Amino acid sequence: MNSKNYTRYLDTSVYTYVGMYKDFVVSLPDDIPSIGMLVCDQITHPSMYFTEPSSYLEDTYFGKFASYPKHRFKNEDELYITAVAMIAGILRLDESGFTKHRDVTKRITVSCRQASILFSAILKAKGIPCRSRAGFMDFGDAGDSYMEHWVNEYWDFKENRWILADVDGYYEYEQRFGYSQFDLPRRKFVTASEAWLGLRKNTLQKKLDLFSPDPLEGVCEYLMMDFHALMNNEIFYSYQPLYLRGGIKALKEDELCELDHLAELLAEPDRNMEQLEHLWAANEKLYTLTNNTQNIYYDTFQQTEAIS
């Protein structure tokens, strides 16, 4: 592989830049499993507060979920969109550093995208190429259902390959299935491009577990997040291209075909990196984003113009 294709993932974005915390991050352990477990130890996934508490998880890792302060959000994703914000939040709750098996009261409560961003930021700071990927994960081993998820790929210089890792929880895959969550089999992860093309061609054999009632709509969001992540711009869940604000159903067939082409390139991002970079530079609508707050402004000013 062209070394440029992995060294580009030493570059940071507004999301993975660690800034003043560079020395602290570099001082963390160097081996991947230790880094990955430390990330797990600093966060609680929001789902823990919306499902039946697991006594095993409480006793083994977290402490009592019921002790979580009621004044805090049960999902703090919007507070901690960047690595700098996450590190600051973690150290504010416990200034002693990234500690093992933190109590839930000392963890930030964030989901998979944030875990992936934090892991990428740490590895980049340590000189290890790393990138976030948005797609769909099989959390079992049967391949019967794939849920929306963010993971990481980090470059292994000895093996000369990207290794798939998931730092979003204590999955205990080694005990359950015989492989590490920091070196996952590729079959566990369905990329957004595979899902998009499979749905468009009606050839997808895997069941996707989506939040969106429209599967193509939900997969399109992940296609865009994965494209941006591969361009070192790991956008938040609600950040989407402005031209897609009206949804998939508002697109013309030629626009859907453009997304097909993007998905085909994303199926092999390293091989197609030059073409992806060209799309990124030349196709303004793919990187002109909006979000929930910006949408309020669009709606407000459009209504004002209509009245006047």
Buried (B, 14 or more C-beta within 10 A) or exposed (E): EEEEBBEBBBEBBEBBBBBEBEEBBEEBBEEBBEBBBBBBBBBBBBEBBEEEEEEEBBEEBBBEBEEBEEEEEBBBBEBBBBBBBBBBBBBEBBEEEBBEEBBBBBBBBBBBBBBBBBBBBBBBBBEBBBBBBBBBBBBEBEEEBBBBBBBBBBBBEEEEEBBBBBBBBBBEBEEEBEEBBBBBEEEBBBBBBBBBBBBBEEEBEBEBBBEBEEBBBBBBBBBBBBBBBBBBBBBBBBBBBBBBEEEBEEBEEEBBEBBBEBBBBBBEBEEBBEBBEEBBEEEEEBBEBBBEEBBEEEEEEEEEEEEE
